[in-house]
């Protein structure tokens, strides 16, 4: 059984005839914000029932380690897989020595439960978030590189420039209106100037004879 476990740890999967493939997936380190700690990386076992045919490389590995011919290695492993399937059907403890055990639910679905001592458990590492104020670093603003310490001044100057533009626009509009009112009062408020000043000539018609 140590040979099977060695193969699993090296290749991260092992196929069991008539059952499926046991995968050993690596779990990366994770951050636990609630408890303020960094969880260590590890491994998780996953059983896939859709592929159960070992390849030639697997049997070649066993033959080399056990110093046995290929046909004897194939016969030995098939018998071992058959014993596991029989125990699972009888709802017995189908243990994989040094690794864990297989079991089936009421619907016949096969699962694998790893032994807790398989992989040494590493302790979590304390991870406290540190916020540093007034720390400068480079950042890209448009097509220019700026320092974070320059940003408050840059933003305030932009705000002042926008306010100045509106101020100038209001002043120009006020001056234009003042000139219009000045010209209007200078020429006087005449009703005739507001209407049509042209007179229409009156044409007298000749008197008709009685």
Secondary structure, 3 states (H helix, E strand, C coil): CHHHHHHHHHHCEEEECCCEEEEEEEECCEEECCCCEEECCEEEEEEECCCCCCCHHHHHHHHHHHCCCHHHHHHHHHHHHHHHHHHHHCCCCEEECCCEEEEECCCCCEEEEECCCCCCCCCCEECCCCCCCCCCCEEEECCEEEEHHHHHHHHHHHHHHHHHHHHHHHHHHHHHHHHHHHHHHHHCCCHHHHCCCCCCCCCCCCCCCC
